[in-house]
Amino acid sequence: MKRYFLLAAVVIFLDQWTKYLVVQKMELGERIAIWDPTLALLSHRNKGAAWGMLQGQFAIFAVITVIVIAGILYFYFTEAKNKPMLQISLMVVLGGAIGNFIDRIVRGEVVDFVDVLVPIIHYDFPIFNVADAALTIGVILLIIGLWLEEKKTKVQQKVSDENA
């Protein structure tokens, strides 16, 4: 069970390392094309939440992040026991939450740098970072894990009812 915490630590490390590289090696606003125009590195700072909402609301983010971390840990130790998919997803979300929280505490803003343009629909996705990606992937995995657990419970209940 504790081995999954290593996954959260890896997410935090990758997030902070990539942000460190962006801060040290790129000027604010600098753009490096990787696969132009679809993918680029763009040194950007965000004092708000996703899509720049709630700019400068550090206290709100601090409280929400502490509540989210507490909720993740509670769910991990109570509901996710012996459920690897849920444990993995929760640790990925935990790593992402802590990664962005570190930025807010240390820098007063979050370092974002992945710039994606979806050319087919001409949508410029909000600039994000490793922590943001981990949060998104972790939530998707959590939804899938909860759905699989519900399905498993229904199958077990059906078998139990048939044997009764």
Helices and strands as residue ranges (DSSP letters): H 4-25, E 31-35, E 39-46, G 50-52, H 58-78, H 84-106, E 110-118, E 123-124, H 130-163
